[in-house]
Amino acid sequence: MSVAAEQHRYFLTVLVWALLLEIFVVWYYISKGDFGFMLQMTAILMAITVLGIYAVIHKVRKEIKEGYM
């Protein structure tokens, strides 16, 4: 496996774990009934994480299509 593929895999692993943790945090705040700043900040971070996952997957698909991997 190439170095680029390993790097993408590490980024995806970290981003997926971050997304799981953010889902747990959002669930905690919603179940607690606290819809304040921390829930909003976590929701924004979750959106950024999803965009990051999308960007990495898009880059990997592009590299596969172009034959770099």
Secondary structure by P-SEA (a helix, b strand, c coil): ccaaaaaaaaaaaaaaaaaaaaaaaaaaaaaaccccaaaaaaaaaaaaaaaaaaaaaaaaaaaaaaccc
